[in-house]
């Protein structure tokens, strides 16, 4: 029997991305339901700034970026409307196994 994780908060396994995973999943579901991108889509590989490595789950160093420390996101967007249609956090090695 599965216990509802929403009732108890964080899952029982160590998942550093749990606080944002639900938000990301709901955003993607909602955008799939309400938005149909145009004929041209662009993939943006964005970085969110982070200053302290030990407080950032999924901390990455990406030397090709203007600010190379933080979290990396893949965000496809519609070129016609300039609306981001999906968000995917690059989790790397810190993603927990199922």
C-alpha positions as CSV (number, residue, x, y, z in Angstrom):
1,X,0.0,0.0,0.0
2,X,1.4,3.4,-1.0
3,X,1.3,6.3,1.4
4,X,0.4,9.6,-0.2
5,X,3.5,11.7,-0.1
6,X,1.6,15.0,-0.3
7,X,0.2,14.2,3.2
8,X,3.5,13.5,4.8
9,X,5.7,16.0,2.8
10,X,9.0,14.8,1.5
11,X,9.4,11.2,0.3
12,X,11.1,8.6,2.5
13,X,14.2,8.4,0.3
14,X,16.7,11.2,0.1
15,X,15.7,13.3,-2.8
16,X,17.3,16.8,-2.9
17,X,15.0,17.9,-5.7
18,X,11.7,16.9,-4.0
19,X,10.8,20.5,-3.2
20,X,10.7,21.5,-6.9
21,X,10.0,18.2,-8.7
22,X,6.2,18.5,-8.1
23,X,6.2,22.1,-9.2
24,X,8.1,21.2,-12.4
25,X,5.8,18.2,-13.2
26,X,2.6,20.2,-12.7
27,X,4.0,23.1,-14.8
28,X,4.8,20.7,-17.6
29,X,1.4,19.0,-17.4
30,X,-0.5,22.3,-17.4
31,X,1.5,23.7,-20.4
32,X,0.9,20.5,-22.4
33,X,-2.8,20.8,-21.7
34,X,-3.2,24.6,-22.5
35,X,-0.4,25.5,-24.9
36,X,0.3,24.3,-28.4
37,X,3.7,25.7,-29.6
38,X,4.2,27.2,-33.1
39,X,6.0,25.6,-36.0
40,X,9.5,26.5,-34.6
41,X,10.8,25.6,-31.2
42,X,14.2,26.6,-29.6
43,X,15.9,24.6,-26.8
44,X,17.5,26.9,-24.2
45,X,20.0,25.5,-21.7
46,X,19.7,28.0,-18.9
47,X,21.7,28.3,-15.7
48,X,20.3,29.5,-12.4
49,X,22.9,31.3,-10.2
50,X,24.1,29.7,-7.0
51,X,26.9,30.8,-4.9
52,X,27.4,28.1,-2.3
53,X,28.0,24.6,-3.7
54,X,27.0,22.7,-0.5
55,X,23.6,24.3,-0.3
56,X,22.6,23.6,-3.9
57,X,21.2,20.2,-4.9
58,X,22.4,19.2,-8.3
59,X,25.1,21.8,-8.4
60,X,26.9,21.9,-11.7
61,X,29.9,23.7,-13.2
62,X,29.4,24.6,-16.8
63,X,32.4,26.7,-18.0
64,X,30.7,27.8,-21.3
65,X,28.1,29.8,-19.4
66,X,28.5,33.5,-18.3
67,X,27.7,32.3,-14.8
68,X,29.0,28.8,-14.7
69,X,27.8,27.7,-11.2
70,X,24.3,26.6,-10.2
71,X,21.5,24.4,-11.6
72,X,21.1,23.8,-15.3
73,X,17.6,23.8,-16.9
74,X,16.5,22.7,-20.4
75,X,13.6,24.9,-21.5
76,X,12.1,24.5,-25.0
77,X,10.3,27.6,-26.0
78,X,8.1,28.6,-28.9
79,X,9.9,31.0,-31.2
80,X,6.7,32.5,-32.5
81,X,5.1,33.4,-29.2
82,X,8.3,33.4,-27.0
83,X,6.5,31.2,-24.4
84,X,8.4,28.5,-22.5
85,X,6.5,25.3,-23.0
86,X,8.4,23.0,-20.7
87,X,11.0,23.0,-17.9
88,X,13.4,20.2,-17.2
89,X,15.9,20.4,-14.4
90,X,19.2,18.6,-15.2
91,X,19.7,16.4,-12.1
92,X,22.7,14.4,-13.1
93,X,24.2,12.0,-10.6
94,X,22.1,13.3,-7.7
95,X,18.8,12.0,-9.0
96,X,17.6,9.2,-6.7
97,X,17.1,5.7,-8.0
98,X,13.5,4.5,-8.1
